[in-house]
Amino acid sequence: MSKINTKESTTIASVIEAVQSGSVNIDDLCVYAEEDVDDISLELICYLDEYPTVSGDIEVFSDFVVSNNLELVYYGQQFKDVVINVLSQKKSASLEEVLSALNYYLENDDFLEVN
């Protein structure tokens, strides 16, 4: 698995694999995409970049995020928590199962029980 760099395009599938393998520390990063998405797909092109800062009640995004009109998809710590939760339930979870759990969390703010 190759290393994922910030501010470079990748796919959600690659980010999942990187988190699973431990080759990326996503705790201090967020996942962004070029469009606002309700359901993410494995093929979704995304970018890793820093968390927004908070000024008053307003999130202030990095110059990279703003200049590329990117939308926040996931906070890195939440993304990692969902992946870890799935793997703790099913060590051999497929990418599709992790993706289902990520989408479930986006919609329900809760973890999916994996069979």
Biopython code that builds the backbone (N, CA, C, O; Angstrom):
import numpy as np
from Bio.PDB.StructureBuilder import StructureBuilder

atoms = [
    (1, "MET", "N", (0.857, -1.184, 0.000)),
    (1, "MET", "CA", (0.000, 0.000, 0.000)),
    (1, "MET", "C", (0.889, 1.227, 0.000)),
    (1, "MET", "O", (1.750, 1.368, 0.869)),
    (2, "SER", "N", (0.699, 2.099, -0.941)),
    (2, "SER", "CA", (1.493, 3.320, -0.993)),
    (2, "SER", "C", (0.925, 4.348, -0.022)),
    (2, "SER", "O", (-0.246, 4.309, 0.355)),
    (3, "LYS", "N", (1.793, 5.258, 0.361)),
    (3, "LYS", "CA", (1.402, 6.294, 1.312)),
    (3, "LYS", "C", (0.463, 7.290, 0.635)),
    (3, "LYS", "O", (0.637, 7.628, -0.535)),
    (4, "ILE", "N", (-0.523, 7.749, 1.381)),
    (4, "ILE", "CA", (-1.434, 8.771, 0.875)),
    (4, "ILE", "C", (-0.935, 10.117, 1.367)),
    (4, "ILE", "O", (-0.675, 10.300, 2.556)),
    (5, "ASN", "N", (-0.804, 11.046, 0.453)),
    (5, "ASN", "CA", (-0.326, 12.381, 0.799)),
    (5, "ASN", "C", (-1.489, 13.348, 0.921)),
    (5, "ASN", "O", (-2.510, 13.208, 0.247)),
    (6, "THR", "N", (-1.318, 14.325, 1.789)),
    (6, "THR", "CA", (-2.337, 15.362, 1.901)),
    (6, "THR", "C", (-2.343, 16.198, 0.631)),
    (6, "THR", "O", (-1.342, 16.292, -0.079)),
    (7, "LYS", "N", (-3.484, 16.796, 0.366)),
    (7, "LYS", "CA", (-3.675, 17.703, -0.766)),
    (7, "LYS", "C", (-3.473, 17.042, -2.133)),
    (7, "LYS", "O", (-3.259, 17.732, -3.130)),
    (8, "GLU", "N", (-3.540, 15.706, -2.181)),
    (8, "GLU", "CA", (-3.451, 14.974, -3.445)),
    (8, "GLU", "C", (-4.685, 14.089, -3.584)),
    (8, "GLU", "O", (-5.170, 13.525, -2.603)),
    (9, "SER", "N", (-5.185, 13.975, -4.805)),
    (9, "SER", "CA", (-6.397, 13.180, -5.010)),
    (9, "SER", "C", (-6.134, 11.697, -4.758)),
    (9, "SER", "O", (-5.066, 11.167, -5.063)),
    (10, "THR", "N", (-7.136, 11.062, -4.198)),
    (10, "THR", "CA", (-7.119, 9.630, -3.942)),
    (10, "THR", "C", (-8.575, 9.167, -3.953)),
    (10, "THR", "O", (-9.465, 9.947, -4.292)),
    (11, "THR", "N", (-8.822, 7.941, -3.597)),
    (11, "THR", "CA", (-10.198, 7.444, -3.526)),
    (11, "THR", "C", (-10.533, 7.059, -2.086)),
    (11, "THR", "O", (-9.644, 6.822, -1.268)),
    (12, "ILE", "N", (-11.811, 7.002, -1.801)),
    (12, "ILE", "CA", (-12.251, 6.552, -0.476)),
    (12, "ILE", "C", (-11.722, 5.144, -0.213)),
    (12, "ILE", "O", (-11.306, 4.840, 0.905)),
    (13, "ALA", "N", (-11.734, 4.282, -1.232)),
    (13, "ALA", "CA", (-11.217, 2.919, -1.059)),
    (13, "ALA", "C", (-9.765, 2.949, -0.594)),
    (13, "ALA", "O", (-9.385, 2.187, 0.295)),
    (14, "SER", "N", (-8.960, 3.814, -1.180)),
    (14, "SER", "CA", (-7.549, 3.919, -0.790)),
    (14, "SER", "C", (-7.392, 4.435, 0.632)),
    (14, "SER", "O", (-6.505, 3.995, 1.363)),
    (15, "VAL", "N", (-8.249, 5.364, 1.023)),
    (15, "VAL", "CA", (-8.186, 5.892, 2.389)),
    (15, "VAL", "C", (-8.571, 4.797, 3.383)),
    (15, "VAL", "O", (-7.928, 4.651, 4.423)),
    (16, "ILE", "N", (-9.612, 4.031, 3.071)),
    (16, "ILE", "CA", (-10.016, 2.922, 3.944)),
    (16, "ILE", "C", (-8.855, 1.945, 4.100)),
    (16, "ILE", "O", (-8.511, 1.554, 5.215)),
    (17, "GLU", "N", (-8.255, 1.552, 2.979)),
    (17, "GLU", "CA", (-7.143, 0.602, 3.016)),
    (17, "GLU", "C", (-5.969, 1.152, 3.818)),
    (17, "GLU", "O", (-5.327, 0.413, 4.564)),
    (18, "ALA", "N", (-5.687, 2.439, 3.670)),
    (18, "ALA", "CA", (-4.580, 3.060, 4.398)),
    (18, "ALA", "C", (-4.852, 3.088, 5.900)),
    (18, "ALA", "O", (-3.949, 2.857, 6.703)),
    (19, "VAL", "N", (-6.087, 3.370, 6.271)),
    (19, "VAL", "CA", (-6.449, 3.372, 7.694)),
    (19, "VAL", "C", (-6.379, 1.942, 8.240)),
    (19, "VAL", "O", (-5.878, 1.721, 9.342)),
    (20, "GLN", "N", (-6.882, 0.975, 7.467)),
    (20, "GLN", "CA", (-6.840, -0.429, 7.895)),
    (20, "GLN", "C", (-5.410, -0.898, 8.120)),
    (20, "GLN", "O", (-5.133, -1.609, 9.086)),
    (21, "SER", "N", (-4.509, -0.507, 7.239)),
    (21, "SER", "CA", (-3.120, -0.969, 7.320)),
    (21, "SER", "C", (-2.274, -0.132, 8.272)),
    (21, "SER", "O", (-1.168, -0.527, 8.642)),
    (22, "GLY", "N", (-2.799, 1.028, 8.668)),
    (22, "GLY", "CA", (-2.041, 1.905, 9.552)),
    (22, "GLY", "C", (-1.010, 2.751, 8.833)),
    (22, "GLY", "O", (-0.148, 3.350, 9.476)),
    (23, "SER", "N", (-1.081, 2.812, 7.496)),
    (23, "SER", "CA", (-0.080, 3.571, 6.737)),
    (23, "SER", "C", (-0.370, 5.068, 6.682)),
    (23, "SER", "O", (0.427, 5.834, 6.142)),
    (24, "VAL", "N", (-1.507, 5.487, 7.237)),
    (24, "VAL", "CA", (-1.813, 6.915, 7.316)),
    (24, "VAL", "C", (-2.406, 7.196, 8.694)),
    (24, "VAL", "O", (-3.240, 6.442, 9.196)),
    (25, "ASN", "N", (-1.960, 8.296, 9.292)),
    (25, "ASN", "CA", (-2.540, 8.752, 10.554)),
    (25, "ASN", "C", (-3.550, 9.832, 10.198)),
    (25, "ASN", "O", (-3.184, 10.968, 9.895)),
    (26, "ILE", "N", (-4.802, 9.470, 10.237)),
    (26, "ILE", "CA", (-5.866, 10.361, 9.786)),
    (26, "ILE", "C", (-6.452, 11.188, 10.934)),
    (26, "ILE", "O", (-7.338, 12.016, 10.719)),
    (27, "ASP", "N", (-5.951, 10.959, 12.154)),
    (27, "ASP", "CA", (-6.507, 11.630, 13.336)),
    (27, "ASP", "C", (-6.568, 13.147, 13.203)),
    (27, "ASP", "O", (-7.549, 13.764, 13.620)),
    (28, "ASP", "N", (-5.549, 13.745, 12.636)),
    (28, "ASP", "CA", (-5.481, 15.205, 12.537)),
    (28, "ASP", "C", (-5.843, 15.725, 11.150)),
    (28, "ASP", "O", (-5.550, 16.872, 10.814)),
    (29, "LEU", "N", (-6.477, 14.881, 10.353)),
    (29, "LEU", "CA", (-6.849, 15.254, 8.992)),
    (29, "LEU", "C", (-8.350, 15.082, 8.802)),
    (29, "LEU", "O", (-9.024, 14.444, 9.611)),
    (30, "CYS", "N", (-8.857, 15.656, 7.730)),
    (30, "CYS", "CA", (-10.247, 15.463, 7.329)),
    (30, "CYS", "C", (-10.275, 14.957, 5.901)),
    (30, "CYS", "O", (-9.318, 15.131, 5.146)),
    (31, "VAL", "N", (-11.374, 14.335, 5.543)),
    (31, "VAL", "CA", (-11.594, 13.852, 4.184)),
    (31, "VAL", "C", (-12.510, 14.854, 3.492)),
    (31, "VAL", "O", (-13.593, 15.165, 3.988)),
    (32, "TYR", "N", (-12.067, 15.353, 2.345)),
    (32, "TYR", "CA", (-12.817, 16.339, 1.563)),
    (32, "TYR", "C", (-13.074, 15.794, 0.161)),
    (32, "TYR", "O", (-12.329, 14.944, -0.327)),
    (33, "ALA", "N", (-14.125, 16.286, -0.482)),
    (33, "ALA", "CA", (-14.436, 15.911, -1.866)),
    (33, "ALA", "C", (-14.853, 17.157, -2.632)),
    (33, "ALA", "O", (-15.138, 18.199, -2.041)),
    (34, "GLU", "N", (-14.884, 17.037, -3.950)),
    (34, "GLU", "CA", (-15.229, 18.169, -4.809)),
    (34, "GLU", "C", (-16.719, 18.451, -4.831)),
    (34, "GLU", "O", (-17.154, 19.463, -5.382)),
    (35, "GLU", "N", (-17.499, 17.570, -4.240)),
    (35, "GLU", "CA", (-18.946, 17.767, -4.220)),
    (35, "GLU", "C", (-19.486, 17.362, -2.865)),
    (35, "GLU", "O", (-18.868, 16.571, -2.152)),
    (36, "ASP", "N", (-20.621, 17.897, -2.517)),
    (36, "ASP", "CA", (-21.307, 17.512, -1.289)),
    (36, "ASP", "C", (-22.008, 16.190, -1.571)),
    (36, "ASP", "O", (-22.835, 16.110, -2.479)),
    (37, "VAL", "N", (-21.690, 15.166, -0.813)),
    (37, "VAL", "CA", (-22.247, 13.842, -1.083)),
    (37, "VAL", "C", (-23.090, 13.354, 0.088)),
    (37, "VAL", "O", (-22.745, 13.561, 1.251)),
    (38, "ASP", "N", (-24.202, 12.702, -0.242)),
    (38, "ASP", "CA", (-25.042, 12.084, 0.778)),
    (38, "ASP", "C", (-24.567, 10.665, 1.064)),
    (38, "ASP", "O", (-24.530, 10.232, 2.216)),
    (39, "ASP", "N", (-24.209, 9.951, 0.012)),
    (39, "ASP", "CA", (-23.661, 8.600, 0.134)),
    (39, "ASP", "C", (-22.308, 8.579, -0.555)),
    (39, "ASP", "O", (-22.181, 8.986, -1.710)),
    (40, "ILE", "N", (-21.306, 8.105, 0.159)),
    (40, "ILE", "CA", (-19.988, 8.017, -0.456)),
    (40, "ILE", "C", (-19.845, 6.664, -1.147)),
    (40, "ILE", "O", (-20.491, 5.686, -0.770)),
    (41, "SER", "N", (-18.999, 6.628, -2.153)),
    (41, "SER", "CA", (-18.721, 5.395, -2.883)),
    (41, "SER", "C", (-17.230, 5.097, -2.768)),
    (41, "SER", "O", (-16.437, 5.974, -2.426)),
    (42, "LEU", "N", (-16.859, 3.864, -3.056)),
    (42, "LEU", "CA", (-15.447, 3.494, -2.999)),
    (42, "LEU", "C", (-14.626, 4.266, -4.019)),
    (42, "LEU", "O", (-13.436, 4.502, -3.812)),
    (43, "GLU", "N", (-15.260, 4.660, -5.125)),
    (43, "GLU", "CA", (-14.560, 5.360, -6.199)),
    (43, "GLU", "C", (-14.524, 6.877, -6.019)),
    (43, "GLU", "O", (-13.900, 7.581, -6.813)),
    (44, "LEU", "N", (-15.187, 7.381, -4.981)),
    (44, "LEU", "CA", (-15.240, 8.830, -4.773)),
    (44, "LEU", "C", (-13.833, 9.400, -4.676)),
    (44, "LEU", "O", (-13.024, 8.953, -3.862)),
    (45, "ILE", "N", (-13.549, 10.396, -5.517)),
    (45, "ILE", "CA", (-12.261, 11.095, -5.457)),
    (45, "ILE", "C", (-12.298, 12.026, -4.260)),
    (45, "ILE", "O", (-13.225, 12.819, -4.096)),
    (46, "CYS", "N", (-11.276, 11.917, -3.430)),
    (46, "CYS", "CA", (-11.241, 12.735, -2.224)),
    (46, "CYS", "C", (-9.822, 13.218, -1.951)),
    (46, "CYS", "O", (-8.869, 12.827, -2.626)),
    (47, "TYR", "N", (-9.712, 14.068, -0.956)),
    (47, "TYR", "CA", (-8.436, 14.663, -0.554)),
    (47, "TYR", "C", (-8.358, 14.640, 0.961)),
    (47, "TYR", "O", (-9.376, 14.775, 1.640)),
    (48, "LEU", "N", (-7.163, 14.472, 1.493)),
    (48, "LEU", "CA", (-6.939, 14.621, 2.919)),
    (48, "LEU", "C", (-6.293, 15.971, 3.153)),
    (48, "LEU", "O", (-5.341, 16.340, 2.466)),
    (49, "ASP", "N", (-6.804, 16.700, 4.113)),
    (49, "ASP", "CA", (-6.217, 17.982, 4.486)),
    (49, "ASP", "C", (-6.535, 18.244, 5.951)),
    (49, "ASP", "O", (-7.261, 17.481, 6.588)),
    (50, "GLU", "N", (-5.995, 19.310, 6.464)),
    (50, "GLU", "CA", (-6.118, 19.615, 7.887)),
    (50, "GLU", "C", (-7.555, 19.923, 8.294)),
    (50, "GLU", "O", (-8.400, 20.284, 7.475)),
    (51, "TYR", "N", (-7.794, 19.765, 9.581)),
    (51, "TYR", "CA", (-9.086, 20.135, 10.160)),
    (51, "TYR", "C", (-9.319, 21.630, 9.972)),
    (51, "TYR", "O", (-8.360, 22.401, 9.940)),
    (52, "PRO", "N", (-10.562, 22.048, 9.849)),
    (52, "PRO", "CA", (-10.834, 23.492, 9.853)),
    (52, "PRO", "C", (-10.566, 24.045, 11.252)),
    (52, "PRO", "O", (-10.693, 23.339, 12.252)),
    (53, "THR", "N", (-10.196, 25.313, 11.296)),
    (53, "THR", "CA", (-10.084, 25.983, 12.587)),
    (53, "THR", "C", (-11.438, 26.607, 12.886)),
    (53, "THR", "O", (-12.256, 26.796, 11.987)),
    (54, "VAL", "N", (-11.666, 26.920, 14.139)),
    (54, "VAL", "CA", (-12.943, 27.517, 14.523)),
    (54, "VAL", "C", (-12.687, 28.934, 15.000)),
    (54, "VAL", "O", (-11.874, 29.174, 15.893)),
    (55, "SER", "N", (-13.401, 29.869, 14.381)),
    (55, "SER", "CA", (-13.324, 31.276, 14.758)),
    (55, "SER", "C", (-14.735, 31.706, 15.143)),
    (55, "SER", "O", (-15.603, 31.866, 14.285)),
    (56, "GLY", "N", (-14.954, 31.890, 16.445)),
    (56, "GLY", "CA", (-16.321, 32.140, 16.905)),
    (56, "GLY", "C", (-17.109, 30.863, 16.733)),
    (56, "GLY", "O", (-16.745, 29.832, 17.297)),
    (57, "ASP", "N", (-18.174, 30.912, 15.970)),
    (57, "ASP", "CA", (-18.972, 29.720, 15.665)),
    (57, "ASP", "C", (-18.769, 29.250, 14.227)),
    (57, "ASP", "O", (-19.501, 28.386, 13.743)),
    (58, "ILE", "N", (-17.775, 29.820, 13.545)),
    (58, "ILE", "CA", (-17.581, 29.555, 12.121)),
    (58, "ILE", "C", (-16.344, 28.687, 11.906)),
    (58, "ILE", "O", (-15.278, 28.961, 12.458)),
    (59, "GLU", "N", (-16.498, 27.624, 11.086)),
    (59, "GLU", "CA", (-15.350, 26.811, 10.704)),
    (59, "GLU", "C", (-14.617, 27.517, 9.569)),
    (59, "GLU", "O", (-15.224, 27.922, 8.578)),
    (60, "VAL", "N", (-13.314, 27.657, 9.727)),
    (60, "VAL", "CA", (-12.477, 28.294, 8.713)),
    (60, "VAL", "C", (-11.599, 27.206, 8.102)),
    (60, "VAL", "O", (-10.775, 26.595, 8.781)),
    (61, "PHE", "N", (-11.794, 26.981, 6.809)),
    (61, "PHE", "CA", (-11.083, 25.917, 6.115)),
    (61, "PHE", "C", (-9.770, 26.428, 5.536)),
    (61, "PHE", "O", (-9.589, 27.628, 5.332)),
    (62, "SER", "N", (-8.856, 25.493, 5.275)),
    (62, "SER", "CA", (-7.536, 25.836, 4.742)),
    (62, "SER", "C", (-7.655, 26.480, 3.363)),
    (62, "SER", "O", (-8.674, 26.349, 2.684)),
    (63, "ASP", "N", (-6.608, 27.169, 2.972)),
    (63, "ASP", "CA", (-6.569, 27.778, 1.640)),
    (63, "ASP", "C", (-6.757, 26.719, 0.555)),
    (63, "ASP", "O", (-7.420, 26.971, -0.451)),
    (64, "PHE", "N", (-6.173, 25.529, 0.757)),
    (64, "PHE", "CA", (-6.306, 24.455, -0.222)),
    (64, "PHE", "C", (-7.770, 24.059, -0.405)),
    (64, "PHE", "O", (-8.246, 23.928, -1.533)),
    (65, "VAL", "N", (-8.472, 23.872, 0.695)),
    (65, "VAL", "CA", (-9.885, 23.470, 0.642)),
    (65, "VAL", "C", (-10.718, 24.554, -0.025)),
    (65, "VAL", "O", (-11.552, 24.262, -0.883)),
    (66, "VAL", "N", (-10.496, 25.794, 0.363)),
    (66, "VAL", "CA", (-11.276, 26.912, -0.185)),
    (66, "VAL", "C", (-10.981, 27.107, -1.668)),
    (66, "VAL", "O", (-11.908, 27.249, -2.466)),
    (67, "SER", "N", (-9.705, 27.116, -2.047)),
    (67, "SER", "CA", (-9.349, 27.396, -3.443)),
    (67, "SER", "C", (-9.802, 26.294, -4.395)),
    (67, "SER", "O", (-9.976, 26.538, -5.589)),
    (68, "ASN", "N", (-9.994, 25.083, -3.874)),
    (68, "ASN", "CA", (-10.455, 23.973, -4.711)),
    (68, "ASN", "C", (-11.939, 23.674, -4.533)),
    (68, "ASN", "O", (-12.441, 22.668, -5.035)),
    (69, "ASN", "N", (-12.642, 24.560, -3.811)),
    (69, "ASN", "CA", (-14.086, 24.402, -3.582)),
    (69, "ASN", "C", (-14.450, 23.018, -3.056)),
    (69, "ASN", "O", (-15.416, 22.407, -3.512)),
    (70, "LEU", "N", (-13.674, 22.529, -2.098)),
    (70, "LEU", "CA", (-13.911, 21.197, -1.556)),
    (70, "LEU", "C", (-14.944, 21.232, -0.437)),
    (70, "LEU", "O", (-15.115, 22.240, 0.249)),
    (71, "GLU", "N", (-15.620, 20.115, -0.275)),
    (71, "GLU", "CA", (-16.635, 19.948, 0.762)),
    (71, "GLU", "C", (-16.133, 18.935, 1.785)),
    (71, "GLU", "O", (-15.508, 17.936, 1.426)),
    (72, "LEU", "N", (-16.404, 19.194, 3.037)),
    (72, "LEU", "CA", (-16.039, 18.258, 4.096)),
    (72, "LEU", "C", (-16.918, 17.014, 3.999)),
    (72, "LEU", "O", (-18.145, 17.109, 3.979)),
    (73, "VAL", "N", (-16.281, 15.856, 3.939)),
    (73, "VAL", "CA", (-17.007, 14.588, 3.908)),
    (73, "VAL", "C", (-16.969, 13.932, 5.288)),
    (73, "VAL", "O", (-17.995, 13.477, 5.794)),
    (74, "TYR", "N", (-15.792, 13.890, 5.887)),
    (74, "TYR", "CA", (-15.605, 13.217, 7.168)),
    (74, "TYR", "C", (-14.485, 13.870, 7.951)),
    (74, "TYR", "O", (-13.454, 14.239, 7.388)),
    (75, "TYR", "N", (-14.689, 14.012, 9.256)),
    (75, "TYR", "CA", (-13.580, 14.338, 10.147)),
    (75, "TYR", "C", (-12.753, 13.067, 10.290)),
    (75, "TYR", "O", (-13.301, 11.975, 10.435)),
    (76, "GLY", "N", (-11.445, 13.212, 10.249)),
    (76, "GLY", "CA", (-10.558, 12.055, 10.250)),
    (76, "GLY", "C", (-10.744, 11.111, 11.417)),
    (76, "GLY", "O", (-10.756, 9.894, 11.234)),
    (77, "GLN", "N", (-10.890, 11.653, 12.616)),
    (77, "GLN", "CA", (-11.051, 10.800, 13.791)),
    (77, "GLN", "C", (-12.330, 9.970, 13.699)),
    (77, "GLN", "O", (-12.342, 8.801, 14.085)),
    (78, "GLN", "N", (-13.407, 10.572, 13.187)),
    (78, "GLN", "CA", (-14.657, 9.819, 13.018)),
    (78, "GLN", "C", (-14.489, 8.719, 11.974)),
    (78, "GLN", "O", (-14.945, 7.593, 12.169)),
    (79, "PHE", "N", (-13.831, 9.054, 10.862)),
    (79, "PHE", "CA", (-13.587, 8.082, 9.799)),
    (79, "PHE", "C", (-12.840, 6.883, 10.376)),
    (79, "PHE", "O", (-13.232, 5.734, 10.171)),
    (80, "LYS", "N", (-11.767, 7.168, 11.095)),
    (80, "LYS", "CA", (-10.963, 6.105, 11.702)),
    (80, "LYS", "C", (-11.788, 5.300, 12.704)),
    (80, "LYS", "O", (-11.709, 4.071, 12.721)),
    (81, "ASP", "N", (-12.574, 5.972, 13.533)),
    (81, "ASP", "CA", (-13.397, 5.278, 14.526)),
    (81, "ASP", "C", (-14.364, 4.301, 13.868)),
    (81, "ASP", "O", (-14.565, 3.194, 14.367)),
    (82, "VAL", "N", (-14.965, 4.706, 12.747)),
    (82, "VAL", "CA", (-15.902, 3.822, 12.045)),
    (82, "VAL", "C", (-15.162, 2.605, 11.497)),
    (82, "VAL", "O", (-15.630, 1.476, 11.643)),
    (83, "VAL", "N", (-14.011, 2.830, 10.870)),
    (83, "VAL", "CA", (-13.230, 1.719, 10.314)),
    (83, "VAL", "C", (-12.824, 0.756, 11.430)),
    (83, "VAL", "O", (-12.977, -0.458, 11.289)),
    (84, "ILE", "N", (-12.307, 1.291, 12.534)),
    (84, "ILE", "CA", (-11.883, 0.449, 13.657)),
    (84, "ILE", "C", (-13.069, -0.317, 14.240)),
    (84, "ILE", "O", (-12.939, -1.487, 14.599)),
    (85, "ASN", "N", (-14.220, 0.340, 14.334)),
    (85, "ASN", "CA", (-15.409, -0.321, 14.863)),
    (85, "ASN", "C", (-15.799, -1.518, 14.008)),
    (85, "ASN", "O", (-16.101, -2.589, 14.536)),
    (86, "VAL", "N", (-15.794, -1.342, 12.693)),
    (86, "VAL", "CA", (-16.139, -2.450, 11.793)),
    (86, "VAL", "C", (-15.137, -3.589, 11.956)),
    (86, "VAL", "O", (-15.524, -4.752, 12.069)),
    (87, "LEU", "N", (-13.843, -3.251, 11.968)),
    (87, "LEU", "CA", (-12.815, -4.288, 12.064)),
    (87, "LEU", "C", (-12.826, -4.993, 13.418)),
    (87, "LEU", "O", (-12.426, -6.153, 13.515)),
    (88, "SER", "N", (-13.278, -4.305, 14.457)),
    (88, "SER", "CA", (-13.377, -4.959, 15.767)),
    (88, "SER", "C", (-14.524, -5.969, 15.790)),
    (88, "SER", "O", (-14.506, -6.925, 16.565)),
    (89, "GLN", "N", (-15.514, -5.748, 14.937)),
    (89, "GLN", "CA", (-16.642, -6.677, 14.844)),
    (89, "GLN", "C", (-16.354, -7.822, 13.878)),
    (89, "GLN", "O", (-16.767, -8.962, 14.090)),
    (90, "LYS", "N", (-15.630, -7.481, 12.807)),
    (90, "LYS", "CA", (-15.351, -8.472, 11.767)),
    (90, "LYS", "C", (-13.970, -8.177, 11.193)),
    (90, "LYS", "O", (-13.800, -7.277, 10.371)),
    (91, "LYS", "N", (-13.001, -8.946, 11.639)),
    (91, "LYS", "CA", (-11.604, -8.689, 11.277)),
    (91, "LYS", "C", (-11.373, -8.690, 9.762)),
    (91, "LYS", "O", (-10.534, -7.943, 9.258)),
    (92, "SER", "N", (-12.112, -9.522, 9.048)),
    (92, "SER", "CA", (-11.924, -9.644, 7.599)),
    (92, "SER", "C", (-12.982, -8.859, 6.813)),
    (92, "SER", "O", (-13.348, -9.251, 5.705)),
    (93, "ALA", "N", (-13.467, -7.766, 7.379)),
    (93, "ALA", "CA", (-14.510, -6.974, 6.710)),
    (93, "ALA", "C", (-14.031, -6.508, 5.336)),
    (93, "ALA", "O", (-12.880, -6.109, 5.161)),
    (94, "SER", "N", (-14.932, -6.567, 4.380)),
    (94, "SER", "CA", (-14.618, -6.119, 3.020)),
    (94, "SER", "C", (-14.692, -4.594, 2.940)),
    (94, "SER", "O", (-15.223, -3.935, 3.834)),
    (95, "LEU", "N", (-14.152, -4.057, 1.863)),
    (95, "LEU", "CA", (-14.249, -2.612, 1.633)),
    (95, "LEU", "C", (-15.707, -2.177, 1.580)),
    (95, "LEU", "O", (-16.061, -1.111, 2.083)),
    (96, "GLU", "N", (-16.551, -3.006, 0.968)),
    (96, "GLU", "CA", (-17.971, -2.675, 0.857)),
    (96, "GLU", "C", (-18.642, -2.614, 2.226)),
    (96, "GLU", "O", (-19.507, -1.769, 2.457)),
    (97, "GLU", "N", (-18.249, -3.507, 3.131)),
    (97, "GLU", "CA", (-18.816, -3.494, 4.483)),
    (97, "GLU", "C", (-18.378, -2.245, 5.246)),
    (97, "GLU", "O", (-19.173, -1.636, 5.963)),
    (98, "VAL", "N", (-17.117, -1.870, 5.088)),
    (98, "VAL", "CA", (-16.631, -0.646, 5.736)),
    (98, "VAL", "C", (-17.343, 0.562, 5.144)),
    (98, "VAL", "O", (-17.734, 1.477, 5.870)),
    (99, "LEU", "N", (-17.510, 0.565, 3.823)),
    (99, "LEU", "CA", (-18.215, 1.660, 3.163)),
    (99, "LEU", "C", (-19.653, 1.771, 3.671)),
    (99, "LEU", "O", (-20.132, 2.874, 3.933)),
    (100, "SER", "N", (-20.331, 0.655, 3.810)),
    (100, "SER", "CA", (-21.701, 0.672, 4.341)),
    (100, "SER", "C", (-21.733, 1.281, 5.734)),
    (100, "SER", "O", (-22.639, 2.049, 6.061)),
    (101, "ALA", "N", (-20.746, 0.941, 6.553)),
    (101, "ALA", "CA", (-20.674, 1.488, 7.907)),
    (101, "ALA", "C", (-20.387, 2.983, 7.885)),
    (101, "ALA", "O", (-20.929, 3.727, 8.703)),
    (102, "LEU", "N", (-19.544, 3.432, 6.963)),
    (102, "LEU", "CA", (-19.254, 4.866, 6.835)),
    (102, "LEU", "C", (-20.507, 5.635, 6.431)),
    (102, "LEU", "O", (-20.800, 6.690, 6.993)),
    (103, "ASN", "N", (-21.240, 5.112, 5.465)),
    (103, "ASN", "CA", (-22.483, 5.770, 5.041)),
    (103, "ASN", "C", (-23.530, 5.737, 6.149)),
    (103, "ASN", "O", (-24.253, 6.712, 6.349)),
    (104, "TYR", "N", (-23.613, 4.628, 6.862)),
    (104, "TYR", "CA", (-24.563, 4.515, 7.970)),
    (104, "TYR", "C", (-24.255, 5.572, 9.031)),
    (104, "TYR", "O", (-25.162, 6.222, 9.550)),
    (105, "TYR", "N", (-22.977, 5.736, 9.349)),
    (105, "TYR", "CA", (-22.582, 6.723, 10.357)),
    (105, "TYR", "C", (-22.939, 8.144, 9.901)),
    (105, "TYR", "O", (-23.409, 8.956, 10.697)),
    (106, "LEU", "N", (-22.713, 8.435, 8.619)),
    (106, "LEU", "CA", (-23.060, 9.764, 8.094)),
    (106, "LEU", "C", (-24.550, 10.056, 8.260)),
    (106, "LEU", "O", (-24.935, 11.181, 8.577)),
    (107, "GLU", "N", (-25.378, 9.047, 8.048)),
    (107, "GLU", "CA", (-26.828, 9.230, 8.099)),
    (107, "GLU", "C", (-27.394, 9.177, 9.516)),
    (107, "GLU", "O", (-28.390, 9.838, 9.811)),
    (108, "ASN", "N", (-26.760, 8.387, 10.400)),
    (108, "ASN", "CA", (-27.353, 8.096, 11.708)),
    (108, "ASN", "C", (-26.530, 8.547, 12.909)),
    (108, "ASN", "O", (-26.999, 8.472, 14.044)),
    (109, "ASP", "N", (-25.309, 9.014, 12.670)),
    (109, "ASP", "CA", (-24.408, 9.402, 13.758)),
    (109, "ASP", "C", (-24.298, 8.271, 14.783)),
    (109, "ASP", "O", (-24.304, 8.497, 15.993)),
    (110, "ASP", "N", (-24.198, 7.052, 14.257)),
    (110, "ASP", "CA", (-24.117, 5.863, 15.100)),
    (110, "ASP", "C", (-23.373, 4.786, 14.316)),
    (110, "ASP", "O", (-23.302, 4.830, 13.087)),
    (111, "PHE", "N", (-22.825, 3.825, 15.043)),
    (111, "PHE", "CA", (-22.089, 2.750, 14.395)),
    (111, "PHE", "C", (-23.031, 1.655, 13.911)),
    (111, "PHE", "O", (-24.046, 1.361, 14.543)),
    (112, "LEU", "N", (-22.674, 1.063, 12.784)),
    (112, "LEU", "CA", (-23.433, -0.036, 12.195)),
    (112, "LEU", "C", (-22.983, -1.349, 12.822)),
    (112, "LEU", "O", (-21.787, -1.582, 13.001)),
    (113, "GLU", "N", (-23.936, -2.197, 13.152)),
    (113, "GLU", "CA", (-23.597, -3.544, 13.607)),
    (113, "GLU", "C", (-23.369, -4.405, 12.377)),
    (113, "GLU", "O", (-24.245, -4.539, 11.522)),
    (114, "VAL", "N", (-22.182, -4.986, 12.300)),
    (114, "VAL", "CA", (-21.798, -5.803, 11.150)),
    (114, "VAL", "C", (-21.992, -7.264, 11.506)),
    (114, "VAL", "O", (-21.600, -7.707, 12.586)),
    (115, "ASN", "N", (-22.599, -8.011, 10.596)),
    (115, "ASN", "CA", (-22.836, -9.450, 10.832)),
    (115, "ASN", "C", (-21.627, -10.263, 10.458)),
    (115, "ASN", "O", (-21.641, -11.487, 10.588)),
]
sb = StructureBuilder()
sb.init_structure("model")
sb.init_model(0)
sb.init_chain("A")
sb.init_seg("    ")
for serial, (resi, resn, name, xyz) in enumerate(atoms, 1):
    if name == "N":
        sb.init_residue(resn, " ", resi, " ")
    sb.init_atom(name, np.array(xyz, "f"), 0.0, 1.0, " ", f" {name:<3s}", serial, name[0])
structure = sb.get_structure()
